[in-house]
Amino acid sequence: TAMLTAPVATAQEPAEQIVNGSFASGLAPWWHTGNLAPSTAGERLCVNVPGPTTNPWDAIIGQDNINIVEGVTYQFSFVASSAPRNVTVRALIQNPTTFATFVDRNPALTGDNQTFSYTFTAASSLPQAQVAFQIGGAGEPWTFCLDDVSLRGGAEPEPYVPDTGPRVRGNQVAYLPFGPKAA
């Protein structure tokens, strides 16, 4: 007797929210502030950041119209580097009108390509969120490179680990100033 088995169903991979995060199709739909001239040669975005600039938002690379859904857990990841010096930038997923953030992180970049990954659960829905990399604020010019930008829903939430401090705590209430103290 022949035994028939049903095909195994596979879970559908969560939809990618970032368009052209690999920069394989050039720069579109990414945008940038007027003081930047990014290149996508080599299928990654690289840009010479002018200096000095005062604020992180003095130079920005971004993408608009990102659909964020309340209650969904997302994983936001990207590969980035800086040259010739280490630079800390600001990576945001935000409301482009009010600037309220879903993600606001400050990755420290080096000359090596590093992968950064952040998980968050959306507290509200926003069909036109913005991903932005604020790369201004450096005292001297430098080069920012970005690749493999991804935002996918359906991620596992990070487990909550409360910061409870040390297991034993003592205070000075009712201790005599020069008397013995024990916990």
Summary of the structure (lengths in Angstrom):
residues: 183
radius of gyration: 22.9
end to end distance: 74.6
largest distance: 89.7
contacts: 451
relative contact order: 0.25
helix: 2%
strand: 39%
